[in-house]
Amino acid sequence: MTIANISEITATSNASFEDAVASGLERASKTLRNIRTAWVKDQEVVVENGKIASYKVTMKVTFVLDD
């Protein structure tokens, strides 16, 4: 039987939403093993002086627990 867990993480990037997702998953993989999926739950931008300053994503990361 396989048991999975879901962890919600938030990541930011100055470049793009895609970069925020990639850097968030890269960081999560340093702590979590057996990551299987990531669902982007929310996206937002931080605006400073009328311009996008950074991109932020909130993800639900699913990983399988070790036996």
TADA-V241462 format. One record per backbone hydrogen bond with DSSP energy under -0.5 kcal/mol. CO is the residue of the C=O (numbers start at 1). NH is the residue of the N-H. E is the energy in kcal/mol with one decimal. If there is no record, write none. Layout:
# TADA-V241462
CO|NH|E + CO|NH|E
This chain:
# TADA-V241462
3|65|-2.9 + 5|63|-2.5 + 7|9|-0.5 + 7|61|-3.2 + 9|59|-3.1 + 11|57|-2.6 + 13|55|-3.5 + 16|20|-1.7 + 17|21|-2.4 + 18|22|-2.5 + 19|23|-2.7 + 20|24|-2.1 + 21|25|-2.5 + 22|26|-2.3 + 23|27|-2.3 + 24|28|-2.4 + 25|29|-2.1 + 27|30|-1.3 + 28|31|-1.4 + 28|32|-3.4 + 34|64|-2.0 + 37|62|-2.6 + 38|40|-0.5 + 39|41|-0.9 + 39|60|-2.5 + 42|58|-2.4 + 44|56|-3.0 + 45|47|-0.5 + 46|53|-3.8 + 46|54|-1.2 + 48|51|-1.7 + 51|48|-2.8 + 54|46|-2.7 + 55|13|-2.2 + 56|44|-2.4 + 57|11|-2.3 + 58|41|-2.2 + 58|42|-1.6 + 59|9|-2.6 + 59|61|-0.6 + 60|39|-2.3 + 60|62|-0.5 + 61|7|-2.5 + 62|36|-3.3 + 62|37|-1.3 + 63|5|-2.8
